[in-house]
């Protein structure tokens, strides 16, 4: 069975290809369009998936699209009657896919291939069917999708049983978005900035902000309507560039209670940090309250999580401490890009009774370039470069990192999901004094309070940072212990925390070899790892890597066997 999975009606448009249940190719459209969180029809991602696997359109059995406007139908109709401004967006989703498909691929008739999968069912599928668990609790939380804001169920074997959902507008995700907007972070996906800022403040507004929620005994809640604006469409119409936009969700009550919101460009104050800390603590409190109820109702201690809210890696790192769950799986793209994978998996396993495959522990499903292609682009750009064997590249890069150099690392297939995991990465020695401020200030050109991640060799992780959890997708933030503290002090966030990626040979052999070489040279089994970009989507091609290298303060660019020094 060949299934093309698509996220179309939400930001982070994407496409993936599933062949007999195995994920072979996938990309977010933003990587091609070069617009962050691009929303619309992922035409270039579709073509990439088919071309890279030599699967023709005729060989596709199904096209699985995340989104089903018939779900929660009566509650939707009531809300639309009360808030008619939402009708245009709903109509666009209902009619849009077939029209967009015909516009981009007029020769490929949809016929009976098309299958729609409800938003949160796709999220649940992307988590459970990718996991190693035979049975697990599955929980999805985000802003809103198909009028649900969360959904939970039990996965067993190749089936998922839906146990319940929460409907819009009662949304933990939209609460966090509203708080982000109040703090001056207005773009889609800016919530992670609040998570980083929170470490600089104290949760002094916790009790006050918690009053927004009316908590139930089972951990669900309703939001006080006085604090929010629901009259505008949830997602604004795209502009010509495909850049998604969202309206302001917080009401004037926020201003009267807590003061004038932060304006773009305004200096961060202690108030803003305290409000961020309070928002983060409320988020964690609500989430843990709900997870504890689910753990008490169902015996399994395996937990699969998805939805944009599960990108909150600080909260994810606290689940084992504050709930009974012992084994946690979060996919590489728990955001809406992962809906494309989940929609295809739902059709393959849930509807067509397909057999489960091996768990997914890496996300290198994107585009790649061979050495000849990379060399040709370097020549075209008139660059001075060195060409080495891969063994020499590994040795040279380890020495560069040991000496304090910062490199752009471009290898193999691009990652699927919002995090660079060793193929499209900026890498640095985590022991270099001031490395965090340098990267934020003159390379990434972003807010100084933003944290970085640490990639750690799997066999050294427990001894080095005191954590034995397998974290292949940088999905959790921890407070490290053990030998690491003196060696990575410059990398740690203000609260001494760090986001972790576990690196194994079987998941990424080349990155593993580089880290082993650096370990042998430095005695440090870890590297600072951040996304290869500068206020843009993660770079996708050699030319984009070159442009980023040229306009930033990166010291070296490594692409395949090519080494370029600034």
C-alpha positions in Angstrom: 0.0 0.0 0.0 1.4 3.4 -1.1 0.0 6.4 0.8 0.8 10.0 0.3 0.1 12.0 3.5 -0.6 15.7 3.5 -1.1 18.6 5.9 -2.8 21.3 4.0 -5.2 23.4 6.0 -2.8 24.4 8.8 0.6 26.1 9.1 3.6 23.8 8.6 2.2 22.4 5.4 3.9 19.1 4.6 3.8 15.9 2.6 5.2 12.4 3.4 5.2 9.0 1.6 4.3 5.8 3.4 5.1 2.6 1.5 3.7 -0.6 3.1 3.6 1.3 6.4 7.2 2.4 6.2 8.0 6.1 6.1 10.3 6.7 3.2 10.2 10.4 2.4 8.9 13.7 3.8 9.4 17.4 3.9 7.7 20.6 5.1 6.8 23.0 2.3 8.6 25.8 4.2 12.0 24.2 3.3 11.3 24.8 -0.4 9.2 28.0 -0.2 11.6 29.6 2.3 8.7 31.0 4.4 8.6 29.9 8.0 5.5 27.8 8.9 4.3 28.1 5.3 0.6 27.4 5.0 -1.1 26.3 1.9 -0.9 23.4 -0.6 2.5 21.6 -0.3 3.0 21.0 -4.0 6.8 20.9 -3.9 6.8 18.5 -1.0 4.4 16.2 -2.9 6.7 16.2 -5.9 9.8 15.6 -3.8 8.2 12.6 -2.1 7.2 11.0 -5.4 10.4 11.8 -7.3 12.8 10.8 -4.5 11.2 7.3 -4.2 10.4 6.8 -7.9 6.7 6.2 -7.1 4.3 7.4 -9.7 1.0 9.0 -9.0 -0.7 6.0 -10.5 1.0 3.7 -8.0 -0.5 5.6 -5.0 -3.4 3.8 -3.4 -4.5 6.7 -1.1 -4.0 10.4 -0.5 -4.5 10.9 3.2 -5.3 14.5 4.1 -5.2 15.8 7.7 -8.5 17.5 8.3 -12.2 16.5 8.3 -14.8 19.3 8.4 -17.5 16.9 9.3 -16.0 16.2 12.8 -17.7 17.9 15.7 -20.2 19.0 13.1 -23.1 20.3 15.3 -20.8 22.1 17.7 -19.1 23.7 14.7 -22.4 24.8 13.2 -23.5 26.4 16.5 -20.2 28.3 16.9 -20.3 29.4 13.2 -23.9 30.7 13.8 -22.6 32.7 16.8 -19.4 33.8 15.1 -20.0 34.1 11.3 -16.5 35.5 10.7 -15.1 32.0 10.9 -17.3 30.8 8.0 -14.9 31.9 5.3 -12.0 29.9 6.7 -14.2 26.8 7.2 -15.5 26.9 3.7 -11.9 27.3 2.3 -10.8 24.1 4.1 -13.9 22.2 2.9 -13.5 23.1 -0.7 -9.8 23.9 -0.9 -8.0 20.7 -1.2 -9.6 19.3 -4.4 -9.3 22.7 -6.1 -5.7 23.1 -5.1 -4.8 19.6 -6.2 -6.4 20.2 -9.6 -4.6 23.5 -9.9 -1.2 22.1 -9.2 -1.6 18.6 -10.7 -4.4 18.8 -13.4 -3.3 15.6 -15.0 -3.6 13.6 -11.8 -7.2 12.9 -11.1 -8.1 12.3 -7.5 -10.7 9.7 -8.4 -11.3 7.5 -5.3 -7.8 7.9 -3.7 -8.7 10.7 -1.3 -9.2 10.0 2.4 -9.7 12.7 5.1 -8.5 12.1 8.6 -9.6 14.3 11.6 -6.9 16.6 12.8 -6.3 15.1 16.3 -6.7 11.5 15.1 -3.8 12.3 12.8 -1.8 13.7 15.7 -2.5 10.6 17.8 -1.5 8.3 15.0 1.8 10.0 14.4 2.7 9.4 18.0 1.5 5.9 18.6 2.2 4.2 15.3 5.8 5.6 15.3 6.4 4.5 18.9 7.9 1.2 20.2 4.8 0.5 22.4 2.4 -2.3 21.9 0.0 -0.4 24.2 0.0 3.2 25.4 -2.1 6.2 26.4 -2.1 8.7 23.6 -2.7 12.4 24.2 -2.8 15.3 21.7 -3.0 19.0 22.6 -2.7 22.1 20.4 -4.4 25.3 19.6 -7.3 23.9 17.6 -7.9 21.5 14.7 -11.3 20.4 13.3 -12.8 22.2 16.3 -11.0 20.0 18.8 -8.2 21.3 21.0 -7.2 18.0 22.6 -7.9 14.3 22.2 -7.0 11.2 24.1 -7.2 7.5 23.4 -5.7 4.1 24.0 -3.4 2.5 21.3 -3.1 -1.2 21.2 -1.5 -3.2 18.5 -2.5 -1.5 15.2 -5.6 0.1 16.5 -6.4 3.4 18.4 -9.6 3.7 20.5 -10.6 7.3 20.9 -11.7 8.0 24.5 -12.6 11.6 24.3 -11.8 15.2 23.2 -12.1 18.8 24.2 -13.7 21.2 21.9 -12.8 24.8 20.9 -12.6 27.4 22.4 -11.3 25.7 25.6 -7.7 25.3 24.6 -4.5 25.1 26.5 -2.6 25.8 23.3 -4.5 29.0 22.5 -4.1 30.2 26.1 -0.3 29.9 25.6 -0.6 31.7 22.3 -2.6 34.5 23.9 0.0 34.9 26.6 2.8 34.9 23.9 1.0 37.7 22.1 0.6 39.7 25.3 4.3 39.4 25.7 5.0 40.8 22.2 5.5 37.5 20.3 3.0 37.6 17.5 4.2 35.2 14.9 3.0 31.6 14.4 5.3 29.4 16.4 6.6 32.1 18.8 5.4 30.3 21.9 8.9 28.7 22.3 10.3 32.2 23.0 8.0 32.4 26.0 9.3 29.0 27.2 12.9 30.3 26.9 12.1 33.6 28.6 10.3 31.9 31.5 13.5 30.7 33.0 14.5 34.3 33.7 11.5 35.1 35.8 9.5 34.0 38.8 5.9 32.7 38.6 4.5 35.5 40.8 1.3 35.7 38.6 0.6 32.0 38.8 -2.5 32.2 41.0 -3.9 35.2 39.1 -3.5 33.6 35.6 -4.8 30.2 36.8 -8.2 32.0 37.4 -8.6 32.0 33.6 -9.3 28.2 33.9 -12.3 26.6 35.5 -10.8 23.2 36.4 -12.9 20.0 36.5 -12.2 16.9 38.6 -11.0 14.9 35.6 -8.3 17.6 34.7 -10.3 19.1 31.8 -11.2 22.8 32.0 -13.2 25.6 30.4 -11.7 29.0 29.7 -13.3 32.2 30.9 -14.7 33.9 27.8 -14.0 37.3 29.4 -10.2 36.8 28.7 -10.4 36.0 25.0 -11.5 37.3 21.6 -13.1 34.6 19.4 -14.8 36.9 16.9 -12.0 36.8 14.3 -11.2 33.8 12.1 -8.8 31.4 13.9 -6.3 31.7 11.0 -6.1 34.7 8.8 -6.0 34.4 5.1 -2.5 33.9 3.7 -0.8 36.8 2.1 0.8 36.2 -1.3 3.9 34.7 0.3 2.1 31.9 2.1 3.1 33.3 5.5 0.4 32.3 8.1 -1.0 34.8 10.5 -3.2 34.7 13.6 -5.4 37.3 15.2 -4.9 38.6 18.7 -6.6 36.2 21.2 -6.3 38.1 24.5 -9.0 40.5 25.4 -8.8 44.0 27.0 -9.2 42.3 30.4 -5.5 41.3 30.2 -4.6 44.9 29.8 -6.8 46.1 32.7 -5.5 43.3 35.0 -1.8 43.2 34.1 -1.0 46.4 32.2 -0.1 47.4 28.7 1.2 44.5 26.5 4.7 44.4 25.3 5.3 46.1 22.0 7.5 44.7 19.2 11.1 45.8 19.9 10.4 46.9 23.4 13.1 45.9 26.0 12.3 42.8 28.0 11.7 43.7 31.6 11.4 41.6 34.8 7.6 41.9 34.5 7.7 40.2 31.1 10.0 37.4 32.5 7.8 36.9 35.5 4.7 36.7 33.3 6.4 34.2 31.0 7.4 32.1 34.1 3.8 32.2 35.4 2.4 31.2 32.0 4.8 28.3 31.8 3.9 27.1 35.3 0.2 27.3 34.6 0.7 25.3 31.4 2.6 22.7 33.3 0.1 22.6 36.1 -2.9 22.1 33.7 -1.0 19.5 31.7 0.2 17.4 34.6 -3.2 17.6 36.3 -4.8 16.0 33.2 -2.1 13.4 32.7 -2.4 12.3 36.3 -6.1 11.8 35.8 -5.5 9.7 32.6 -2.8 7.7 34.4 -5.3 7.0 37.2 -8.0 5.8 34.9 -5.9 3.6 32.6 -3.2 1.3 33.9 -0.6 1.7 31.1 2.6 3.6 32.0 3.5 4.1 28.3 2.6 7.6 27.0 2.6 8.9 23.4 2.2 12.7 22.9 1.6 14.9 19.9 0.2 18.3 19.0 1.9 21.6 18.9 1.7 22.1 22.6 4.0 19.0 23.1 6.8 21.1 21.5 7.0 22.6 25.0 10.2 20.6 25.8 10.5 22.2 29.3 7.1 20.7 30.3 7.9 17.4 28.5 11.0 17.0 30.7 8.9 17.1 33.9 6.3 14.5 33.0 8.2 11.6 34.6 8.8 13.6 37.8 5.2 14.7 38.2 3.1 11.8 36.8 3.3 8.0 36.9 4.2 7.6 33.3 7.6 5.9 32.9 8.0 5.6 29.1 7.3 8.5 26.8 7.4 8.8 23.0 7.1 12.1 21.2 7.6 12.1 17.4 10.1 14.3 15.6 7.3 16.5 14.3 4.6 16.7 17.0 3.6 20.0 15.4 1.2 20.2 12.5 3.8 19.1 10.0 3.5 15.7 11.6 -0.2 15.6 10.6 0.9 14.4 7.2 2.6 11.4 8.7 -0.3 10.7 11.1 -2.9 10.9 8.4 -1.1 8.3 6.3 -0.5 6.1 9.3 -4.2 6.3 10.3 -5.3 5.2 6.9 -2.7 2.4 6.7 -3.1 0.9 10.2 -6.5 2.0 11.5 -8.6 1.8 8.3 -6.7 -0.7 6.2 -5.4 -2.9 9.0 -1.8 -2.7 8.1 0.9 -4.3 10.2 3.0 -2.2 12.6 6.6 -1.4 11.5 9.8 -0.8 13.5 9.6 2.3 15.7 10.8 5.6 14.2 13.9 7.0 15.9 15.2 9.3 13.2 13.7 11.8 10.9 16.1 12.0 8.0 13.5 11.8 5.3 14.1 15.0 3.4 16.2 16.1 0.4 19.8 15.2 -0.1 22.6 16.3 -2.5 25.6 14.1 -3.6 29.2 15.3 -3.6 29.2 16.1 -7.3 26.1 18.4 -6.9 27.7 20.2 -4.0 31.0 20.7 -5.7 29.3 22.0 -8.8 27.4 24.6 -6.8 30.6 25.7 -5.0 32.4 26.1 -8.4 29.4 28.1 -9.7 29.6 30.4 -6.7 33.3 30.8 -7.3 34.2 29.6 -3.8 37.6 28.6 -2.5 37.2 25.1 -1.0 39.0 22.0 0.0 37.9 18.5 -0.8 38.8 15.6 1.5 37.8 12.0 2.3 35.1 11.7 4.8 37.5 10.3 7.3 39.7 13.4 6.9 36.6 15.7 7.2 35.7 14.1 10.5 39.2 14.6 11.9 39.5 18.1 10.7 36.1 19.2 12.0 36.8 17.6 15.4 40.0 19.7 15.6 38.2 22.9 14.5 35.5 22.4 17.2 38.1 21.7 19.8 39.8 25.0 18.9 36.5 26.9 19.4 35.4 27.1 15.8 31.7 27.2 14.9 30.7 25.2 11.8 27.7 24.8 9.5 27.2 21.1 9.0 25.3 20.0 5.9 25.1 16.2 5.3 22.8 13.6 4.0 19.0 13.9 4.0 17.3 16.8 5.7 15.4 16.3 8.9 11.6 16.3 9.0 10.3 18.4 11.9 11.3 21.7 13.5 14.7 20.6 15.0 18.1 20.0 13.4 19.3 16.6 14.5 22.8 16.4 12.9 22.3 16.8 9.2 21.4 20.5 8.9 23.1 21.8 12.0 25.2 24.5 13.4 27.7 22.8 15.7 30.0 24.1 18.4 32.2 23.0 21.4 29.8 23.3 24.4 32.8 24.1 26.7 33.8 27.4 25.0 33.2 30.3 27.4 30.5 32.6 26.2 29.4 30.3 23.4 25.6 30.7 24.0 25.8 34.5 23.8 28.0 34.4 20.7 25.7 32.2 18.8 22.6 34.2 19.8 24.3 37.5 19.1 26.3 37.3 15.9 25.3 34.0 14.2 21.6 33.3 14.9 20.9 37.1 15.4 18.1 36.5 17.8 17.0 37.3 21.4 19.7 36.7 24.0 17.5 34.7 26.3 17.1 31.9 23.7 18.6 28.5 24.8 20.5 25.8 22.8 20.5 22.0 22.7 23.1 19.5 23.5 23.7 16.3 21.4 25.1 13.5 23.6 26.6 10.1 22.6 24.1 7.5 23.8 26.7 5.3 25.5 28.0 8.3 27.6 24.8 10.0 28.3 24.0 8.6 31.8 27.5 9.1 33.1 27.9 12.6 31.5 24.6 14.3 32.3 22.9 11.8 34.7 20.0 11.0 32.3 19.3 7.6 30.9 16.2 8.5 28.8 16.5 7.9 25.1 15.7 11.3 23.5 16.3 11.1 19.8 14.3 14.2 18.8 15.5 16.8 21.4 12.0 16.5 22.9 12.8 17.2 26.6 14.7 19.7 28.7 16.6 18.4 31.7 18.8 19.7 34.5 22.0 17.9 33.9 24.1 16.3 36.7 27.4 14.4 36.8 30.5 15.1 34.8 28.9 17.5 32.4 28.4 20.5 34.7 31.9 21.9 34.5 32.4 21.1 30.8 29.1 22.6 29.5 28.5 25.4 31.9 28.7 28.0 29.1 26.0 26.3 27.2 23.4 25.9 30.0 20.4 28.1 30.2 20.0 30.6 33.0 18.2 28.0 35.1 21.0 25.4 34.4 18.8 23.4 32.0 19.5 22.1 28.5 17.5 20.3 25.8 19.0 16.9 25.0 19.4 14.8 21.9 20.6 11.2 22.3 22.8 10.2 19.3 23.2 6.6 18.3 25.3 5.1 15.6 22.4 3.2 14.1 20.3 6.4 13.7 23.0 8.7 12.2 26.3 7.1 11.6 28.2 10.1 10.2 27.1 12.5 13.0 27.9 9.7 15.5 31.4 9.3 14.0 32.0 13.1 14.3 31.0 13.1 17.9 33.2 10.1 18.7 36.1 11.9 17.1 35.4 15.1 19.1 35.1 13.0 22.2 38.5 11.4 21.6 40.0 14.8 21.1 38.3 16.8 23.9 37.0 14.3 26.4 33.5 15.7 25.9 31.0 13.2 24.5 28.6 16.0 23.4 28.3 18.9 21.0 26.2 22.1 21.0 23.7 21.6 18.2 21.3 24.2 16.8 19.4 24.6 13.6 21.3 25.7 10.5 19.5 28.9 9.8 19.3 32.6 10.6 15.6 33.7 11.2 14.4 31.5 8.3 13.4 27.9 7.7 16.2 25.4 8.3 18.4 25.4 5.2 17.5 22.8 2.7 20.1 23.1 -0.2 23.8 23.8 -0.6 23.1 27.2 -2.0 21.1 28.2 1.1 23.9 26.9 3.3 26.4 29.0 1.4 24.3 32.1 1.7 23.8 31.6 5.5 27.5 31.0 5.9 28.4 34.2 4.0 26.1 36.5 5.9 26.8 35.2 9.4 29.9 34.7 11.6 30.2 31.0 11.0 33.9 30.0 10.8 33.6 27.0 8.6 31.0 25.4 6.3 31.1 21.6 5.8 29.0 20.1 3.0 29.6 16.5 2.3 33.3 16.2 1.7 33.7 19.9 0.9 35.3 22.2 3.5 35.0 26.0 3.2 36.9 28.4 5.5 35.9 32.0 6.0 
